[in-house]
Amino acid sequence: MEKLLATNTALALGAAILDLDGLRSSSKFNQIRSANGHEPLEVFTVETQAELQGIIEEFQGNKLLVVDSAGVNSDINRLVALSSDMLIVPTSPSVVEVLALTEYADFLKKTGEEYKISFKANVLINNVGVQSKSDVIELKSFISTNPYFDLFSTIIHSRIDFKKAFSRGQSVNEFDKKCKAAFEIKQFVKEIKADL
């Protein structure tokens, strides 16, 4: 779902995407988009820190770049974190995701100490099933106790329209701007814009 989130967010913001994920889902989405006659997104991939530094320099200022990464602790992801105006961490209500959030908080703490800056990531609860209300409450409680996280109020639910839109190379807003998935993305983007 995170890949669907990256492409939908980039399209809603009019942003380019830096595809650092090993699966290259955003790049594949862009190929599907082009094959279906839609205007392609500007999608970048990098292999080295020098290439990444060039992209970062190109996007300083008013240009928006959504980075789609696996969130692992690496030199490239550290450079992305240090260069970002906003860190967004999508997570879902599961034990595995809570463990990943704990590791990411540790990454933020260590990177902040090393570079003598304070880090906070904005967490988005994502890919939520309709029966997950109590799990979401527990996840919100966990996130609220961690000093390295702020929580978006928007929750993105698991909806078939995300997958249908992706298969056509569209955002959910392009696919059906009145669907619940499109509404959730619009709310999420409003929150991003308010914080930028």
The 8 nearest C-alpha neighbors of each residue, nearest first, counted from 0:
[[1, 3, 2, 126, 4, 125, 157, 161],
 [2, 0, 4, 3, 5, 89, 125, 67],
 [3, 1, 5, 4, 0, 24, 25, 6],
 [4, 2, 0, 1, 6, 5, 7, 161],
 [3, 5, 1, 7, 2, 6, 8, 0],
 [6, 4, 2, 8, 3, 7, 9, 67],
 [5, 7, 9, 3, 8, 4, 10, 25],
 [8, 6, 170, 4, 10, 9, 5, 3],
 [7, 9, 11, 5, 6, 10, 4, 12],
 [10, 8, 14, 6, 12, 11, 7, 13],
 [9, 11, 13, 7, 12, 8, 6, 14],
 [10, 12, 8, 9, 13, 7, 188, 185],
 [13, 11, 9, 14, 10, 8, 188, 63],
 [14, 12, 10, 11, 9, 15, 63, 8],
 [15, 13, 9, 63, 12, 64, 10, 65],
 [14, 16, 41, 64, 42, 65, 9, 40],
 [17, 15, 65, 42, 64, 66, 18, 43],
 [16, 18, 66, 43, 42, 44, 67, 19],
 [17, 19, 67, 44, 20, 43, 16, 23],
 [20, 18, 68, 67, 17, 44, 21, 23],
 [19, 21, 68, 69, 23, 22, 18, 67],
 [20, 22, 23, 19, 69, 68, 24, 18],
 [21, 23, 24, 20, 25, 19, 27, 26],
 [24, 22, 26, 20, 21, 25, 18, 27],
 [25, 23, 27, 22, 26, 28, 2, 20],
 [24, 26, 28, 27, 23, 18, 29, 6],
 [27, 25, 29, 23, 28, 24, 42, 30],
 [26, 28, 24, 30, 29, 25, 23, 31],
 [29, 27, 25, 31, 26, 30, 168, 24],
 [28, 30, 32, 26, 27, 31, 39, 33],
 [29, 31, 27, 33, 32, 28, 34, 26],
 [32, 30, 168, 34, 28, 29, 33, 35],
 [168, 31, 33, 29, 37, 35, 30, 34],
 [32, 34, 30, 36, 37, 35, 31, 39],
 [33, 35, 31, 32, 36, 30, 37, 168],
 [36, 34, 32, 33, 37, 31, 167, 168],
 [35, 37, 33, 34, 32, 38, 39, 168],
 [38, 36, 32, 33, 35, 39, 168, 34],
 [37, 39, 33, 40, 36, 32, 29, 35],
 [40, 38, 33, 29, 37, 32, 41, 30],
 [39, 41, 42, 29, 15, 38, 16, 10],
 [40, 42, 15, 16, 39, 43, 14, 29],
 [43, 41, 16, 17, 40, 15, 26, 18],
 [44, 42, 17, 18, 16, 41, 45, 15],
 [43, 45, 18, 17, 19, 42, 46, 26],
 [46, 44, 50, 47, 51, 43, 19, 48],
 [45, 47, 50, 44, 48, 51, 19, 49],
 [48, 46, 50, 49, 45, 51, 75, 52],
 [47, 49, 51, 50, 75, 52, 46, 74],
 [48, 50, 52, 47, 51, 53, 46, 45],
 [51, 49, 53, 47, 48, 52, 45, 54],
 [50, 52, 48, 54, 53, 49, 45, 55],
 [51, 53, 55, 49, 50, 54, 48, 56],
 [52, 54, 50, 56, 51, 55, 57, 49],
 [55, 53, 57, 51, 56, 52, 58, 50],
 [56, 54, 52, 58, 57, 53, 51, 59],
 [55, 57, 53, 59, 54, 58, 52, 51],
 [58, 56, 54, 55, 59, 53, 62, 52],
 [59, 57, 62, 55, 56, 60, 54, 63],
 [60, 58, 56, 57, 55, 62, 61, 63],
 [59, 61, 62, 58, 63, 57, 56, 55],
 [60, 62, 63, 59, 58, 64, 57, 14],
 [63, 61, 58, 60, 59, 64, 14, 57],
 [64, 62, 14, 61, 15, 58, 65, 13],
 [63, 65, 15, 14, 16, 66, 62, 17],
 [64, 66, 16, 9, 15, 17, 67, 14],
 [67, 65, 17, 16, 68, 18, 64, 19],
 [66, 68, 18, 19, 20, 17, 5, 65],
 [69, 67, 20, 19, 70, 66, 18, 76],
 [68, 70, 20, 71, 67, 19, 21, 76],
 [71, 69, 68, 72, 76, 103, 88, 20],
 [72, 70, 69, 73, 76, 68, 103, 106],
 [71, 73, 76, 70, 106, 77, 74, 103],
 [74, 72, 76, 75, 71, 77, 70, 78],
 [73, 75, 77, 76, 78, 72, 48, 79],
 [74, 76, 78, 73, 77, 48, 79, 51],
 [77, 75, 79, 73, 78, 74, 80, 72],
 [76, 78, 74, 80, 79, 75, 73, 81],
 [77, 79, 81, 75, 76, 80, 82, 74],
 [80, 78, 76, 82, 77, 81, 83, 75],
 [81, 79, 77, 83, 78, 82, 76, 86],
 [80, 82, 78, 79, 83, 77, 110, 76],
 [83, 81, 79, 80, 78, 84, 55, 77],
 [84, 82, 85, 80, 81, 79, 86, 78],
 [83, 85, 82, 86, 195, 80, 81, 194],
 [86, 84, 83, 87, 120, 195, 121, 194],
 [85, 87, 120, 121, 83, 88, 80, 84],
 [88, 86, 121, 122, 120, 85, 89, 123],
 [87, 89, 122, 123, 121, 90, 86, 120],
 [90, 88, 123, 122, 125, 124, 87, 1],
 [91, 89, 124, 125, 96, 123, 88, 92],
 [90, 92, 125, 124, 126, 93, 96, 127],
 [91, 93, 134, 135, 138, 96, 90, 127],
 [94, 92, 96, 95, 91, 97, 134, 138],
 [93, 95, 97, 96, 98, 92, 99, 91],
 [96, 94, 98, 93, 97, 99, 92, 100],
 [95, 97, 99, 93, 98, 94, 90, 100],
 [98, 96, 100, 94, 99, 95, 101, 93],
 [97, 99, 101, 95, 96, 100, 94, 102],
 [98, 100, 96, 102, 97, 101, 103, 95],
 [101, 99, 103, 97, 102, 98, 104, 96],
 [100, 102, 98, 104, 99, 103, 97, 105],
 [103, 101, 105, 99, 100, 104, 106, 98],
 [102, 104, 106, 100, 105, 101, 99, 107],
 [105, 103, 107, 101, 106, 102, 147, 100],
 [104, 106, 108, 102, 103, 107, 109, 101],
 [107, 105, 103, 109, 104, 108, 110, 102],
 [108, 106, 104, 110, 105, 109, 111, 118],
 [107, 109, 105, 111, 106, 110, 104, 112],
 [110, 108, 112, 106, 111, 107, 113, 105],
 [111, 109, 113, 107, 112, 108, 106, 114],
 [112, 110, 116, 108, 117, 114, 115, 109],
 [111, 113, 115, 109, 110, 114, 108, 116],
 [112, 114, 110, 111, 115, 109, 116, 108],
 [115, 113, 111, 112, 116, 110, 109, 117],
 [116, 114, 112, 111, 113, 117, 110, 109],
 [117, 115, 111, 114, 118, 112, 113, 110],
 [118, 116, 111, 119, 115, 112, 108, 107],
 [119, 117, 107, 111, 147, 116, 120, 108],
 [120, 118, 147, 148, 121, 117, 149, 86],
 [119, 121, 86, 148, 87, 122, 147, 149],
 [120, 122, 87, 149, 150, 148, 86, 88],
 [123, 121, 88, 150, 89, 87, 149, 151],
 [124, 122, 89, 151, 125, 88, 90, 150],
 [125, 123, 90, 154, 91, 89, 155, 122],
 [124, 126, 155, 91, 127, 90, 89, 123],
 [127, 125, 157, 156, 91, 155, 0, 128],
 [128, 126, 156, 157, 125, 91, 155, 129],
 [127, 129, 130, 131, 157, 156, 126, 158],
 [128, 130, 131, 127, 156, 132, 157, 158],
 [131, 129, 128, 132, 127, 133, 134, 135],
 [132, 130, 134, 128, 129, 133, 135, 127],
 [131, 133, 135, 134, 130, 136, 129, 128],
 [134, 132, 136, 135, 131, 137, 130, 138],
 [133, 135, 137, 131, 136, 132, 92, 138],
 [134, 136, 138, 132, 133, 137, 92, 139],
 [135, 137, 133, 139, 134, 138, 140, 132],
 [138, 136, 140, 134, 135, 139, 141, 133],
 [137, 139, 135, 141, 140, 136, 92, 134],
 [140, 138, 142, 136, 141, 137, 143, 135],
 [139, 141, 137, 143, 138, 142, 136, 144],
 [140, 142, 138, 139, 144, 143, 137, 145],
 [143, 141, 139, 145, 144, 140, 138, 148],
 [142, 144, 140, 141, 145, 139, 149, 148],
 [145, 143, 142, 141, 146, 140, 148, 139],
 [144, 146, 142, 147, 143, 148, 141, 104],
 [147, 145, 148, 144, 119, 143, 149, 142],
 [148, 146, 119, 145, 104, 120, 118, 107],
 [149, 147, 120, 119, 146, 121, 145, 142],
 [150, 148, 121, 122, 120, 151, 119, 147],
 [149, 151, 122, 121, 152, 123, 148, 142],
 [150, 152, 123, 153, 122, 121, 149, 190],
 [151, 153, 150, 154, 123, 187, 190, 124],
 [154, 152, 151, 187, 186, 155, 183, 123],
 [153, 155, 124, 125, 156, 152, 123, 183],
 [156, 154, 125, 126, 183, 124, 127, 153],
 [157, 155, 127, 126, 158, 128, 125, 154],
 [156, 158, 126, 127, 128, 155, 159, 125],
 [159, 157, 160, 161, 156, 180, 162, 126],
 [158, 160, 162, 161, 163, 157, 164, 180],
 [159, 161, 163, 158, 162, 164, 171, 180],
 [162, 160, 164, 159, 163, 158, 171, 165],
 [161, 163, 165, 159, 160, 164, 166, 158],
 [162, 164, 160, 166, 165, 161, 159, 167],
 [163, 165, 169, 167, 161, 162, 166, 171],
 [166, 164, 168, 162, 167, 163, 169, 161],
 [165, 167, 163, 164, 168, 162, 31, 169],
 [168, 166, 164, 165, 169, 35, 32, 31],
 [32, 169, 167, 31, 165, 166, 28, 164],
 [170, 168, 164, 167, 165, 173, 174, 171],
 [169, 171, 7, 173, 172, 164, 174, 165],
 [170, 172, 174, 181, 173, 164, 161, 175],
 [171, 173, 176, 181, 170, 175, 174, 177],
 [174, 172, 170, 171, 175, 169, 176, 164],
 [173, 175, 171, 172, 164, 169, 170, 176],
 [176, 174, 172, 177, 178, 173, 171, 181],
 [175, 177, 172, 181, 178, 173, 174, 171],
 [178, 176, 175, 181, 179, 182, 172, 180],
 [179, 177, 181, 180, 175, 176, 182, 171],
 [180, 178, 182, 181, 183, 177, 158, 176],
 [179, 181, 183, 182, 178, 184, 171, 158],
 [182, 180, 172, 184, 171, 178, 179, 183],
 [181, 183, 179, 185, 180, 184, 186, 178],
 [184, 182, 186, 180, 185, 181, 155, 187],
 [183, 185, 187, 181, 186, 182, 188, 180],
 [186, 184, 182, 188, 183, 187, 181, 189],
 [187, 185, 189, 183, 184, 188, 182, 153],
 [188, 186, 184, 190, 189, 185, 153, 183],
 [187, 189, 191, 185, 190, 186, 184, 192],
 [190, 188, 186, 192, 187, 191, 193, 185],
 [189, 191, 193, 187, 188, 192, 194, 186],
 [190, 192, 188, 194, 193, 189, 195, 187],
 [193, 191, 189, 195, 194, 190, 188, 12],
 [192, 194, 190, 191, 195, 189, 188, 187],
 [193, 195, 191, 192, 190, 85, 189, 84],
 [194, 192, 193, 191, 84, 85, 190, 189]]
